Amino acid sequence: MVGRVASKSASPAVELTVGDHTVRISNPDRVYFPETGATKLDLVQYYLSVGDGIVNALRDRPCMLHRFPKGLSGDKVHQKRLPGGAPEWIPTVRLHFPRFGRTADELCVEKLADVIWSVQMSTVEFHPWNSRRFDTELPDEWRIDLDPMPDCPWSRVRRVAGVVHEVLDELGAVGWPKTSGGNGLHVYVRIAPQFGFKEVRRAALAFAREVERRAPDDVTTAWWRRDRDPSLLFVDYNQNARDHTIAAAYSVRGIPEATVSTPIRWDELPDLHPRDFTMATVPGRYAELGDLHAGIDDAVFDLEPLLEWADRDQVDVDLDEE
C-alpha cells in the first residue's frame, strides 16, 4: 500500500506498508540506472515483486550490502555494518573478524520489510554469507561459481554447466542453478551445517578439479589469474571461503542494464542468455514460475564423498589462501 507524504520536494517521499512495518522511501524518483531510467522506487517495486524469493535467498544469513547513495552515477559502497539509523525491528548478527581484530553487526534478513528498508538505504545488491546466524562458522550452502575469463564465450559456460550437472547427479546432489547477473552461472547445493569453511572449500576444490578433469579444454582451477588461459572458465571454489559473498538469487546487479541474478531450470540452459534477465523482465517471469529455488532446503547433500575426493587428491586449500 502506497501513500504520498506532503512535501515541497520535487520528489516527495513515499510510505509503504510491508508486512507489519511501514517503510518510508525518500527521493523515490531519483534515477538509479541512467541507462534504463529506473528509479529508486522502481527498485523497491522490483524487490516487492520477488518478495518471497529474495527473502528465501537471504533468510538468517549475514549480508553485505552494495549501496549506491546517488545511483549508479555515484560511488559504490560495500557495507558490512548495518547502516546507521536502522529501526529497532531490523535484525542483525554480530560477526567477528579475528584477522583485523574487529566485529561488525550485519543485516540478517528475516522478512521482506528488512529488504525494502535496505533499498531505502540505497542498497542495490545483496551479498549473503553461505552460513546462517545460528552458527555463522558452519556453512549450510556449497556454492559452485562458474566464472568465465575475459575471452570465454557463453557457449563454454553452458557446456561446463552441463558437466557440473552431470557430476552432481552422479554424487546424488541437487544443484540449484542461477545466472550471476554478469556473464557466469552459480549453482548452489544445500549441505548440513557440520563442517567449517576450510572443509567446505576443500570439498568445493575437489569438485572443481573433477569438472576440470572431465572438461580440460574448457575449465581451469588455477588459483592465480596470471596462470589462467583467458578463454577458459574458472570454477571459483574460493567463493566458499569465510566472509566471501556473491550476489543472492533475485539480487539486482549494480550495472547499467540492471541485470538480475536469476534462478533458472537446467533445461533452460541451451536457450537462455544471462542478459535476458533484468529488473524489467524478472517480475513477469517470477509471477509465472514462482521461486525456482523454493525447495532448496529440502535437498540436503552429505559432503563426505567430496571430502573423500579431497583426501584422495591431497587437496590443501592452505596453499591457495590469499
C-alpha positions as CSV (number, residue, x, y, z in Angstrom):
1,M,0.0,0.0,0.0
2,V,1.5,3.4,-1.0
3,G,0.6,6.8,0.4
4,R,2.1,10.2,-0.5
5,V,3.6,12.3,2.2
6,A,3.2,16.1,1.9
7,S,6.4,17.7,0.9
8,K,7.7,20.7,-1.1
9,S,10.3,18.5,-2.7
10,A,10.1,17.7,-6.4
11,S,10.3,14.1,-5.3
12,P,8.1,13.6,-2.3
13,A,8.7,10.7,0.0
14,V,6.5,7.6,-0.3
15,E,5.4,5.3,2.6
16,L,5.0,1.6,2.0
17,T,3.3,-0.8,4.3
18,V,5.4,-4.0,4.1
19,G,4.0,-6.8,6.3
20,D,3.8,-5.4,9.8
21,H,6.0,-2.4,9.2
22,T,5.9,1.0,7.4
23,V,9.0,1.9,5.4
24,R,9.5,5.5,4.2
25,I,11.2,5.8,0.8
26,S,12.9,9.1,0.4
27,N,13.8,10.5,-3.0
28,P,11.7,7.8,-4.8
29,D,12.2,9.5,-8.2
30,R,16.0,9.5,-8.0
31,V,17.3,7.7,-11.1
32,Y,19.4,4.8,-10.1
33,F,20.0,3.3,-13.5
34,P,20.6,6.1,-16.0
35,E,20.7,3.8,-19.0
36,T,17.2,2.5,-18.4
37,G,15.8,5.4,-16.4
38,A,14.9,3.1,-13.5
39,T,14.4,5.0,-10.2
40,K,14.8,4.1,-6.5
41,L,11.0,3.4,-6.3
42,D,11.3,1.2,-9.4
43,L,14.0,-0.8,-7.5
44,V,11.7,-1.0,-4.4
45,Q,8.8,-2.2,-6.6
46,Y,11.1,-4.8,-8.2
47,Y,12.0,-6.3,-4.8
48,L,8.4,-6.3,-3.7
49,S,7.5,-8.3,-6.8
50,V,10.0,-11.1,-5.9
51,G,9.5,-10.8,-2.2
52,D,9.3,-14.5,-1.2
53,G,12.2,-15.3,-3.4
54,I,14.6,-12.7,-2.2
55,V,13.7,-13.4,1.5
56,N,14.3,-17.1,0.9
57,A,17.7,-16.3,-0.6
58,L,18.7,-14.1,2.3
59,R,16.9,-15.5,5.3
60,D,19.0,-15.6,8.5
61,R,22.3,-15.0,6.6
62,P,24.7,-12.3,7.4
63,C,24.5,-9.9,4.4
64,M,26.9,-7.4,2.8
65,L,25.1,-4.6,1.1
66,H,26.3,-2.9,-2.1
67,R,24.9,0.6,-1.8
68,F,24.7,3.4,-4.4
69,P,23.7,6.5,-2.5
70,K,23.5,8.6,-5.6
71,G,22.6,5.8,-8.0
72,L,25.0,4.2,-10.4
73,S,26.3,7.6,-11.4
74,G,27.8,8.0,-7.9
75,D,30.1,6.0,-5.7
76,K,29.6,2.4,-4.7
77,V,29.8,1.5,-1.0
78,H,30.5,-2.1,0.2
79,Q,28.8,-2.1,3.5
80,K,29.3,-4.8,6.1
81,R,28.0,-3.0,9.1
82,L,24.3,-2.1,9.2
83,P,23.8,1.5,8.0
84,G,23.1,4.0,10.8
85,G,19.5,5.0,11.7
86,A,18.1,1.5,11.4
87,P,14.7,0.9,13.2
88,E,14.8,-1.5,16.1
89,W,13.0,-4.1,14.1
90,I,15.8,-4.6,11.7
91,P,17.6,-7.9,12.6
92,T,21.4,-8.2,12.8
93,V,24.0,-10.7,13.7
94,R,27.4,-9.9,15.2
95,L,30.4,-11.2,13.2
96,H,34.0,-11.5,14.4
97,F,37.0,-10.8,12.1
98,P,40.0,-12.2,14.0
99,R,42.4,-11.2,11.3
100,F,41.6,-7.5,11.8
101,G,40.5,-7.7,15.5
102,R,37.1,-6.2,14.6
103,T,33.4,-7.1,14.9
104,A,30.5,-6.0,12.7
105,D,26.8,-6.1,13.1
106,E,25.5,-7.2,9.7
107,L,22.0,-7.2,8.4
108,C,20.4,-10.6,8.8
109,V,17.1,-10.7,6.8
110,E,14.0,-12.2,8.4
111,K,11.2,-10.6,6.4
112,L,10.6,-8.5,3.3
113,A,10.4,-5.2,5.2
114,D,14.1,-5.7,6.1
115,V,14.9,-5.9,2.3
116,I,12.8,-2.8,1.5
117,W,14.4,-0.8,4.3
118,S,17.8,-1.7,2.9
119,V,16.8,-0.4,-0.5
120,Q,15.6,2.8,1.1
121,M,19.2,3.0,2.4
122,S,20.3,2.9,-1.3
123,T,21.1,-0.8,-1.4
124,V,21.1,-2.3,-4.9
125,E,22.8,-5.6,-4.4
126,F,22.5,-8.1,-1.6
127,H,25.5,-10.4,-0.9
128,P,24.8,-13.0,1.8
129,W,27.1,-15.4,3.5
130,N,26.8,-19.2,2.9
131,S,26.1,-19.7,6.6
132,R,23.3,-18.6,8.9
133,R,23.0,-16.7,12.1
134,F,22.5,-19.8,14.3
135,D,26.2,-20.7,13.8
136,T,28.0,-18.4,11.3
137,E,31.1,-20.6,11.3
138,L,29.3,-23.6,9.8
139,P,28.1,-23.1,6.2
140,D,24.9,-24.8,5.0
141,E,25.4,-23.9,1.4
142,W,28.1,-25.1,-1.1
143,R,28.5,-22.6,-3.9
144,I,29.8,-23.5,-7.4
145,D,30.8,-20.3,-9.2
146,L,31.3,-20.7,-12.9
147,D,33.3,-17.6,-13.6
148,P,34.3,-17.0,-17.3
149,M,37.6,-15.4,-18.0
150,P,37.5,-12.3,-20.3
151,D,37.6,-14.2,-23.6
152,C,35.4,-17.1,-22.5
153,P,32.3,-17.4,-24.7
154,W,28.8,-18.1,-23.3
155,S,28.7,-21.4,-25.2
156,R,31.6,-22.6,-23.0
157,V,29.8,-21.6,-19.8
158,R,26.8,-23.6,-20.9
159,R,28.9,-26.6,-21.8
160,V,30.7,-26.6,-18.4
161,A,27.4,-26.2,-16.6
162,G,26.3,-29.4,-18.3
163,V,29.4,-31.2,-16.9
164,V,28.6,-29.7,-13.4
165,H,25.1,-31.1,-13.6
166,E,26.4,-34.5,-14.7
167,V,28.8,-34.7,-11.7
168,L,26.2,-33.5,-9.2
169,D,23.8,-36.2,-10.5
170,E,26.5,-38.9,-10.0
171,L,27.0,-37.7,-6.5
172,G,23.3,-37.6,-5.7
173,A,23.4,-33.9,-5.1
174,V,20.7,-31.5,-6.2
175,G,22.1,-28.4,-7.8
176,W,20.1,-25.1,-7.9
177,P,21.4,-23.0,-10.8
178,K,21.1,-19.3,-11.3
179,T,22.6,-16.6,-13.5
180,S,25.2,-14.5,-11.8
181,G,23.8,-11.3,-13.2
182,G,27.0,-10.9,-15.1
183,N,28.4,-13.4,-17.6
184,G,28.6,-16.5,-15.5
185,L,26.5,-19.0,-13.6
186,H,26.2,-20.0,-10.0
187,V,25.0,-23.4,-8.7
188,Y,24.0,-23.8,-5.1
189,V,23.8,-27.1,-3.1
190,R,22.3,-27.2,0.3
191,I,24.5,-29.1,2.9
192,A,24.2,-29.9,6.5
193,P,26.0,-27.3,8.7
194,Q,28.5,-29.8,10.0
195,F,31.8,-28.6,8.6
196,G,33.7,-25.3,8.8
197,F,34.7,-23.0,5.9
198,K,38.0,-24.7,5.2
199,E,36.5,-28.2,4.8
200,V,33.7,-26.9,2.6
201,R,36.3,-25.1,0.5
202,R,38.4,-28.3,0.3
203,A,35.3,-30.2,-0.9
204,A,34.5,-27.4,-3.4
205,L,38.0,-27.6,-4.9
206,A,37.9,-31.4,-5.2
207,F,34.6,-31.0,-7.1
208,A,36.1,-28.2,-9.3
209,R,39.1,-30.4,-10.2
210,E,36.8,-33.3,-11.2
211,V,35.0,-30.9,-13.5
212,E,38.4,-29.8,-14.9
213,R,39.4,-33.4,-15.5
214,R,36.2,-34.0,-17.5
215,A,36.4,-30.8,-19.5
216,P,40.2,-29.9,-19.7
217,D,39.7,-27.8,-22.8
218,D,37.1,-25.6,-21.1
219,V,38.0,-25.4,-17.4
220,T,40.7,-24.1,-15.2
221,T,41.1,-24.3,-11.4
222,A,44.4,-22.3,-11.4
223,W,44.2,-20.0,-8.4
224,W,46.4,-17.2,-9.7
225,R,44.8,-15.1,-12.5
226,R,48.1,-14.9,-14.3
227,D,48.1,-18.7,-14.7
228,R,44.7,-18.9,-16.3
229,D,44.0,-19.0,-20.1
230,P,41.8,-16.0,-20.7
231,S,39.5,-18.1,-22.9
232,L,38.7,-20.7,-20.2
233,L,36.1,-20.9,-17.4
234,F,37.4,-20.7,-13.9
235,V,35.5,-22.8,-11.3
236,D,35.9,-20.4,-8.4
237,Y,35.9,-22.7,-5.3
238,N,37.1,-19.8,-3.2
239,Q,33.6,-18.4,-3.0
240,N,33.2,-20.9,-0.2
241,A,35.8,-19.2,2.0
242,R,34.8,-17.4,5.1
243,D,33.5,-13.8,4.5
244,H,33.4,-14.3,0.7
245,T,30.0,-13.5,-0.7
246,I,28.3,-13.4,-4.1
247,A,25.0,-11.8,-5.2
248,A,21.9,-13.5,-3.9
249,A,19.2,-15.1,-6.1
250,Y,16.9,-12.3,-7.2
251,S,19.5,-9.6,-6.4
252,V,19.7,-6.8,-8.9
253,R,23.3,-6.1,-10.1
254,G,24.7,-2.6,-10.0
255,I,25.4,-2.4,-13.7
256,P,23.7,-0.1,-16.3
257,E,21.4,-2.9,-17.7
258,A,20.1,-3.7,-14.2
259,T,20.5,-7.4,-14.7
260,V,19.3,-9.8,-12.0
261,S,20.9,-12.9,-10.6
262,T,18.1,-15.2,-11.6
263,P,17.2,-18.8,-10.7
264,I,16.8,-21.0,-13.8
265,R,15.9,-24.6,-14.7
266,W,18.6,-26.8,-16.0
267,D,16.6,-27.4,-19.2
268,E,16.6,-23.7,-19.9
269,L,20.4,-23.5,-20.4
270,P,20.5,-24.2,-24.2
271,D,18.3,-21.2,-25.0
272,L,19.0,-18.6,-22.4
273,H,21.5,-15.7,-22.1
274,P,22.1,-14.1,-18.7
275,R,21.5,-10.6,-20.1
276,D,17.9,-11.7,-20.7
277,F,17.1,-11.4,-17.0
278,T,16.7,-7.8,-15.8
279,M,14.8,-5.7,-13.3
280,A,12.2,-5.2,-16.0
281,T,11.8,-8.8,-17.2
282,V,12.2,-10.9,-14.0
283,P,8.9,-9.8,-12.2
284,G,6.8,-11.2,-15.0
285,R,8.9,-14.4,-15.0
286,Y,8.5,-14.7,-11.3
287,A,4.8,-14.2,-11.5
288,E,4.6,-17.1,-13.9
289,L,7.1,-19.5,-12.4
290,G,7.4,-18.5,-8.8
291,D,10.6,-19.1,-6.9
292,L,12.6,-21.8,-8.7
293,H,14.8,-22.2,-5.6
294,A,11.8,-22.6,-3.2
295,G,12.7,-26.3,-2.5
296,I,16.4,-25.9,-1.8
297,D,16.1,-26.5,1.9
298,D,14.5,-29.9,1.3
299,A,17.5,-31.3,-0.7
300,V,20.4,-31.6,1.8
301,F,23.6,-33.2,0.4
302,D,26.1,-35.1,2.6
303,L,29.5,-33.5,1.9
304,E,31.5,-36.7,2.9
305,P,32.0,-38.1,-0.6
306,L,33.6,-34.8,-1.7
307,L,35.8,-34.7,1.3
308,E,37.0,-38.3,0.4
309,W,37.8,-36.9,-3.1
310,A,39.8,-34.1,-1.4
311,D,41.7,-36.7,0.6
312,R,42.3,-38.8,-2.5
313,D,43.6,-35.8,-4.4
314,Q,45.6,-34.4,-1.4
315,V,43.7,-31.1,-1.7
316,D,45.2,-28.5,0.6
317,V,43.5,-25.2,0.4
318,D,46.0,-23.5,2.7
319,L,48.3,-23.4,-0.3
320,D,45.7,-21.2,-2.1
321,E,44.9,-18.8,0.8
322,E,45.0,-15.1,-0.2
